Amino acid sequence: ILRQRKNHLGKSLSLQYQKPLHIVKGSNQYLIDVFGQKYLDTVNNVAHVGHENFNVVKAGQNQIALLNTNTRYLHENITNLAKELLETLPKELSVLHFVNSGSEANELAIRMVKACTDSDEIIASEHGYHGNTNACVNISSYKFDGKGGKGKPKNTHIFPIPDTFRGKFRGDNSGEKYVNEVQLLIDEIHQQNKKIGGFIIEPIISCGGQVELPNGFLYNVIPDIVTIGKPLGNGHPIAAVACTKEVAEKFANGMEYFNTFGGNPVSCAIATEVLQEIKRENLQKNALKVGEFLKSELQKLAQDFSIIGDVRGQGLFLGIELVDANLNPLAEKTAYIINRMNYFGILMSSDGPNHNVIKIKPPITFTIENAKEVLFYLRKILNEDFLTT
């Protein structure tokens, strides 16, 4: 497999871990390799309601055996999904467009912005990541400021990542200072006699290092557009753009938006089942309960091991940042922990501009027992010589 990848697949593809895993099966919060070794998955939030969730798989199988076509025909699956999804959103966000990926969702959102404002001036966060299409990379500091990037385009305006731990402004009361950084960009755009197109932000800045937005930064704003990606299909490619009626009306300017696969009956059946599974099994409540337990225990761990500089996030979307006494990032030690956890059958990964943040984003079926297992092995590894010297 490695040889075939090297010879015939894109050279920019990467593999996880020093010794790559050959995974052949998924089961709830576990992945299983070709040798039957079971791994607890703390990373794959795409499998939102568990790897190969029985009800989700069955919904997809039943529909694909019956019909899969485009949205030019009437079908109840797309309206059923719309109903389920709208129940989770503010009432102002009442119009949906279905697409196939988060990148495609953000690409469509950018088109909507231009249609509504006649401007392509976009304000975005430093280290933000919004997708892999040209337009999405152009507003993703994580990409254009990283390896192979060519810096930001002239119509992209970047404010400092609102990181209260190691960012430009620090501490619990720094939210207003980051708001002022955005205001400076707004003023600068206006001074150039340009209009602002849009402002894009992740509720938790993932590739930037699981950075939780400071208190007050968004002031409970109701956005004009919300994009929804990876977890909606539990691994199946479906995503959505939710917008206000005003945005939808301005976007419908005569140019039809047609997406061959977006909103097809199979994808909609799967996504509907994902949302219903979350409700049936109280998985949002589970994510809060297990996440709060795990976060509080990680904070206790940080008191015993000074290498843990910060523990942050909400629910089962957490980050552990590793630093030295001077807050310098410890990428090598982060990689060591991740590979050692793999040895004990627990999959973890890193993120952040300095690759020193361990990210925890498991399926929301994760249990207290799973969390305790993660904590047990983290403590064991943190006591090892490489991390204590």
Salt bridges, closest charged atoms under 4 A:
ASP41 OD2 - HIS51 NE2 2.81
GLU84 OE1 - LYS279 NZ 3.05
GLU87 OE2 - LYS83 NZ 3.18
GLU87 OE1 - LYS279 NZ 3.33
GLU92 OE2 - LYS91 NZ 3.50
GLU121 OE1 - HIS157 NE2 2.63
GLU121 OE2 - LYS194 NZ 3.89
GLU126 OE2 - HIS127 NE2 3.54
GLU181 OE2 - LYS168 NZ 3.14
GLU212 OE1 - LYS295 NZ 3.78
GLU256 OE2 - ARG72 NH1 2.86
GLU273 OE2 - ARG280 NH2 2.66
GLU277 OE1 - ARG280 NH2 2.46
GLU297 OE2 - LYS300 NZ 2.92
ASP304 OD2 - ARG379 NH2 3.06
ASP310 OD2 - ARG312 NH1 2.81
GLU321 OE2 - ARG166 NE 2.80
GLU321 OE1 - ARG312 NH1 2.85
ASP351 OD2 - LYS359 NZ 3.13
GLU384 OE2 - ARG340 NH2 2.57
